[in-house]
Amino acid sequence: MEEMHNIYTMFHGTSSVNLDSILHNGLLANPSKRSWSDHSAACLDIPSMKALDGVYLASDIITASDSAARSVKLFGGSIMCVVCEIDPDHASVDEDNIW
């Protein structure tokens, strides 16, 4: 019997200038240009996001849209959110400790 997995719908906010790359290469874990490369730690409990590798996925579209707005401000284009279906058994914990 095949084991059933919980699949989560998650969102990645970015700029439309990245659309061609995403369509051809998927979401890159360590792209050359990152929205959070200049991010500093807000306080001791909130580390700098520039040290994190990987693709940031949000559980809600509002957070992803906010991240996309940051990308648009830095790189131009339009707000874009990529919808992803994620199997938590094949994902890593992030700084928010989602799973």
Backbone hydrogen bonds in HBPLUS format (Angstrom, degrees):
<---DONOR---> <-ACCEPTOR-->    atom                        ^
c    i                          cat <-CA-CA->   ^        H-A-AA   ^      H-
h    n   atom  resd res      DA  || num        DHA   H-A  angle D-A-AA Bond
n    s   type  num  typ     dist DA aas  dist angle  dist       angle   num
A0008-TYR N   A0086-ILE O   2.82 MM  78  5.08 168.0  1.83 148.6 150.0     1
A0086-ILE N   A0008-TYR O   2.73 MM  78  5.08 167.2  1.75 153.5 156.4     2
A0010-MET N   A0084-CYS O   2.81 MM  74  5.19 164.9  1.83 153.5 158.7     3
A0084-CYS N   A0010-MET O   2.78 MM  74  5.19 172.9  1.78 158.8 158.4     4
A0011-PHE N   A0058-ALA O   2.81 MM  47  5.11 163.0  1.84 149.7 155.7     5
A0058-ALA N   A0011-PHE O   2.72 MM  47  5.11 168.2  1.73 154.5 154.1     6
A0012-HIS N   A0082-VAL O   2.90 MM  70  5.00 154.3  1.96 142.2 150.5     7
A0082-VAL N   A0012-HIS O   2.81 MM  70  5.00 164.5  1.83 144.8 147.3     8
A0014-THR N   A0080-MET O   2.85 MM  66  5.37 163.7  1.88 168.0 169.5     9
A0080-MET N   A0014-THR O   3.02 MM  66  5.37 148.2  2.13 158.6 151.2    10
A0018-ASN N   A0015-SER O   3.00 MM   3  5.80 166.5  2.02 122.0 126.4    11
A0016-SER N   A0078-SER O   2.80 MM  62  5.12 142.9  1.94 143.0 154.0    12
A0019-LEU N   A0016-SER O   3.06 MM   3  5.14 167.5  2.08 110.0 113.7    13
A0022-ILE N   A0018-ASN O   2.93 MM   4  6.13 161.5  1.96 159.7 165.7    14
A0023-LEU N   A0019-LEU O   2.87 MM   4  6.09 163.7  1.90 159.8 164.0    15
A0024-HIS N   A0020-ASP O   3.00 MM   4  6.17 150.3  2.09 146.0 153.8    16
A0025-ASN N   A0021-SER O   2.67 MM   4  5.57 159.4  1.71 153.9 160.2    17
A0026-GLY N   A0022-ILE O   2.77 MM   4  4.34 139.7  1.93 121.8 127.8    18
A0054-GLY N   A0029-ALA O   3.08 MM  25  3.97 136.2  2.28 128.4 130.3    19
A0039-HIS N   A0036-TRP O   3.20 MM   3  5.09 168.3  2.21 108.2 110.5    20
A0046-ILE N   A0043-CYS O   3.17 MM   3  5.28 144.8  2.30 102.6 112.7    21
A0052-LEU N   A0049-MET O   3.12 MM   3  5.36 158.0  2.17 107.8 114.6    22
A0064-ALA N   A0060-ASP O   3.35 MM   4  6.67 163.6  2.38 146.5 151.2    23
A0065-SER N   A0061-ILE O   2.81 MM   4  5.91 149.5  1.91 141.1 149.7    24
A0066-ASP N   A0062-ILE O   2.95 MM   4  6.24 150.3  2.04 147.7 155.4    25
A0067-SER N   A0063-THR O   3.06 MM   4  6.36 155.8  2.12 147.6 153.8    26
A0068-ALA N   A0064-ALA O   2.84 MM   4  6.10 150.5  1.93 144.8 153.9    27
A0069-ALA N   A0065-SER O   2.87 MM   4  6.12 150.4  1.95 145.4 152.9    28
A0070-ARG N   A0066-ASP O   3.18 MM   4  6.52 146.8  2.30 140.8 148.8    29
A0071-SER N   A0067-SER O   3.10 MM   4  6.48 154.0  2.17 145.7 152.5    30
A0072-VAL N   A0068-ALA O   2.88 MM   4  6.21 155.8  1.94 153.2 160.0    31
A0073-LYS N   A0069-ALA O   2.98 MM   4  6.16 155.7  2.04 144.1 150.5    32
A0074-LEU N   A0070-ARG O   3.07 MM   4  6.32 150.7  2.16 145.5 153.0    33
A0075-PHE N   A0071-SER O   2.75 MM   4  5.80 162.5  1.78 156.2 161.4    34
A0076-GLY N   A0072-VAL O   2.76 MM   4  4.48 145.3  1.87 127.8 131.4    35
A0090-HIS N   A0087-ASP O   2.84 MM   3  5.61 166.3  1.86 128.0 132.7    36
A0097-ASN N   A0094-ASP O   2.93 MM   3  5.25 161.6  1.97 113.8 119.8    37
